[in-house]
Amino acid sequence: MARHSGRALRYRAGGRGPLLVLLTALGHTDEVWYPLADRLLPGRRVVMWDAGETGPYGQTWTLAGQLADFDAVLEAEGADRCDVIAWCSGAQIAVEYAHRRPKAVRAAVLLHGSYPRAGSDPSSAYERNLGAVCASVAAHPERAARALRALGGEAVPLPLPRDEDLAAVEVLARTPPGLDAVLRRPFRDARALAGYSRQLTELWRHPVPAAVPGLPPLLSLGAELDRVAAPEPPAALVPLLTAGHGLLVGATHYSMLDRPEVVAAVCGAFLDDPRPGPPAVGGPREVRWSTAAAPLTPSNSSNSEEVTS
């Protein structure tokens, strides 16, 4: 249990060794981390918690609250430094934390990060749609029920293409079966969406922090078949990525659930030795690393809009 500002925060912790924080996306629980946490536990102390939604007096839990939760967990663990793996909107929170508390973060992996983007940045159709819908609902909460339908809350998956190669890609790109209730938690009802919309809109008002001396090593991982977050980071984030940006081949926005072995290997190698440049693990069949001469572009991109984080 971690406590601060009248708030009691329950978190899970296990293992022994250097502290590793698994930071989830807004609106989600720590359940998204179970397969990855299991593979990262040996030799580490892993902690994770549900993303805060409301404060002790019922107010929307904003970025400042998420950062205060982070501080409170480190204090409860008696730690002054940790490694971080952060997913989706949690990646922006991790960047903010590393920027404000550079001595508290030893190294961080940003997994399928979703960030505020300038007009020239690559963004997914889903991010653009989600940003517009959430801004509308944040300003007019009574629109939440209608917005659930706009976000595909009642959508039925389209039939698979008749072409075998296209069908194989489509199967890989879809949400892992049996996880709808976990992954759709921010959209479980109109009230949840209204709160999530206020949180995401407030978070995306914060631009990506500028690169400053003393920032910890950061590694970015995208996914070739991500239909939620753009596979490439925004331009403002690139100068902060001392370890570069990799693209997980054939993976989705939920690689920690459907490709945990690969994600654990890459994250583990980097956190064990967070030197500049990509970690020496896997190969081009699993991860493609970007360079200035060969920027990454997904070979099987899609404009489908699928509800998740």
Buried (B, 14 or more C-beta within 10 A) or exposed (E): EBEBEEBEBEBBEEBEEBBBBBBBBBBBBBBBBBBBBEBBBEEBBBBBBBBBBEBEEEEBBBBEBBBBBBBBBBEBBEBEEBBBBBBBBBBBBBBBBBBEBEEBBBBBBBBBBBBBBEEEBBBBBBBBBBBEBBBBBBEEBEBBBEBBEBBBBEEEEEEBEEEEEEEBBBEBBBBBEEBEEBBBBBBBEBEBBBBBBBBBBBBBEBEBBEBEEEBBBBBBBBBBBBBBBBBBBBEBBBEBBBBBBBBBBBBBBBBBBBBBEBBBBBBBBBBBEBEEEBBEBBEEEBBBBBEEEEEBEBEBBBEBBBBBB
